[in-house]
Each structure stands twice: as C-alpha cells, then as structure tokens.
Amino acid sequence: MIGALWNIRGLNKEGRLQCITDFVKENQLDFVGFQETKKESFQDSFLKYVQKDFNWQYLPADGTAGGILVGFSERKFEVLAWKIGVYSVDAIIRNCHDNFVWRLITVYGSPYDEVKQEFINELENLLDNWDGPTVIGGDFNFVCNVRIKVMESLTTNG
C-alpha cells in the first residue's frame, strides 16, 4: 500500500493537473490526499484524468483558500464512510485483500489564529469517536516560533 499527502498550493495553476496525474501514476499510488487545492468543486472529467479507478471525495475551498481532495484505488480499497468536516476529509477504509479496516484523516488547518481552536476541536471530535488504526496527515498550519514565546514571557514576567 503506497500513499501520499501533499500540500499542492493550488490545483488551478497551469500544469498542476498534469503534475499530480504523473505523480500518482509514476509512484503507483493507492491513495492520495491533496491539501490547499484552492478549488470549490471538481468535475468528474478532472478526477478521472488524475486516476479513473479512484473513489474521490473533496472539501471545497473557501474562495481561494484551503480545500482538500482525497482518493483511494477502488481495486485495493472499499471506502466504508466519508465524513467532510470544516478542516478535514475523513475516510474509513477496508483493504480488499485482507479486510483490514483503518482510517485516513486528511487535514488543512486554517492559517489564522482566531480559528485554531475550532480546528483542534474538530480533530479531537474525530479522534474521540474511533479507536481503530488511524493515519492523520496534511497541513496543520501550526507554526511555533520560540523567539516570540521568549519575548512574550520576558514582557509578561519582566
């Protein structure tokens, strides 16, 4: 089983469709998760061009920000359930070969501090309702700057 998660930074850019199609085929990927698609919708022809035997689901972008596209090979996996959140696409999958059930959560967290807690709450709710094997990945948009934390501490305590 081979998969990839990739912050694509816009599928509307020239050449990006061919780039991801080549990436999926050359690496013989069984599943993919693209974040920051910057697309509000996907036509069937677009999805079939990327990989025709994939089961696809997406979270629309909010204008030109965010968006997630996730796909699984229908030859290798059966998608038992999809859940589309505000910041995530969640899939429960069964491997066709051995019936192993697992879960993939693909995320694109907001880069804005004022909604970070909403993102964390969504992840917590997803993880609270499942005790099976889980792969979670994507772009969390968390940045830790030690220098800023030290300066805040000095100004507060000094």
Secondary structure, 3 states (H helix, E strand, C coil): CCEEEEECCCCCCCCHHHHHHHHHHHCCCCEEEEECCCCCCCCHHHHHHHCCCEEEEEECCECCECCEEEEEECCCEEEEEEEECCCEEEEEEEECCCCCEEEEEEEECCCCHHHHHHHHHHHHHHHHCCCCCEEEEEECCCCCCHHHHHHHHHHHHC
